[in-house]
Amino acid sequence: MVKLRLKRCGKKQRAVYRIVAIDVRSRREGRDLRKVGFYDPIKNQTYLNIPVILNFLEQGAQPTGTVQDILKKGRFLYGPLT
């Protein structure tokens, strides 16, 4: 099963996150299938590759709670996914 989740990057105390499509059995910094976005909580910046995210969601990928909140904040998703 594939999930859309955050992958931590950056320095200590200056974390930035990539939004990646990754197999659920992989660890957080494991090998991802594809990078689909970027999130910087310090500068409050977000980049989402909408066509690629839609493609993964149509194929059955499930976003984690945090990624789902980021997608809602970006006005991409409305309501919970089931």
C-alpha positions as CSV (number, residue, x, y, z in Angstrom):
1,M,0.0,0.0,0.0
2,V,1.2,3.5,-0.8
3,K,0.9,6.5,1.5
4,L,1.5,10.2,1.0
5,R,3.5,11.3,4.0
6,L,6.2,13.7,5.2
7,K,9.9,13.0,4.9
8,R,12.1,15.1,7.2
9,C,15.0,17.1,5.6
10,G,17.1,20.1,6.7
11,K,19.3,20.8,9.7
12,K,18.7,20.4,13.5
13,Q,16.0,22.8,14.7
14,R,15.4,23.9,11.0
15,A,13.3,21.0,9.7
16,V,11.7,21.1,6.3
17,Y,9.6,18.3,4.9
18,R,9.1,16.7,1.5
19,I,5.7,15.3,0.8
20,V,6.4,11.9,-0.8
21,A,4.6,8.9,-2.0
22,I,6.1,6.0,-0.2
23,D,5.4,2.3,0.6
24,V,3.9,1.9,4.1
25,R,6.6,-0.6,5.1
26,S,9.5,1.9,4.5
27,R,10.9,4.0,7.3
28,R,10.5,7.8,7.4
29,E,13.7,8.5,5.6
30,G,13.4,5.5,3.4
31,R,13.4,5.3,-0.4
32,D,10.3,7.1,-1.8
33,L,8.4,6.4,-5.0
34,R,8.1,10.0,-6.0
35,K,8.4,13.5,-4.4
36,V,5.0,15.2,-4.7
37,G,5.4,18.4,-2.6
38,F,7.3,20.4,-0.1
39,Y,6.4,21.9,3.3
40,D,8.4,24.4,5.4
41,P,6.7,25.0,8.7
42,I,9.1,27.8,9.7
43,K,8.5,30.0,6.7
44,N,5.0,28.6,6.3
45,Q,5.5,27.7,2.6
46,T,3.9,24.8,0.8
47,Y,4.3,23.5,-2.7
48,L,2.0,20.8,-4.0
49,N,2.3,19.0,-7.4
50,I,-1.5,18.7,-7.8
51,P,-1.6,16.4,-11.0
52,V,0.8,13.9,-9.4
53,I,-1.0,13.9,-6.1
54,L,-4.4,13.4,-7.8
55,N,-2.9,10.5,-9.8
56,F,-1.6,8.8,-6.6
57,L,-5.0,9.3,-4.8
58,E,-6.9,7.8,-7.8
59,Q,-4.6,4.8,-7.6
60,G,-5.5,4.3,-3.9
61,A,-2.8,6.1,-2.0
62,Q,-3.8,7.3,1.4
63,P,-2.5,10.5,2.9
64,T,-1.5,10.6,6.5
65,G,-3.3,12.9,8.9
66,T,-0.7,15.7,8.6
67,V,-0.5,15.5,4.9
68,Q,-4.3,15.6,4.7
69,D,-4.3,18.8,6.8
70,I,-1.7,20.4,4.5
71,L,-3.9,19.4,1.5
72,K,-7.0,20.9,3.1
73,K,-5.0,24.1,4.0
74,G,-4.0,24.4,0.4
75,R,-7.7,24.2,-0.5
76,F,-7.1,21.0,-2.4
77,L,-9.2,18.6,-0.3
78,Y,-12.5,19.2,1.4
79,G,-13.5,16.9,4.2
80,P,-12.0,13.5,5.3
81,L,-11.0,10.8,2.9
82,T,-12.6,7.4,3.3
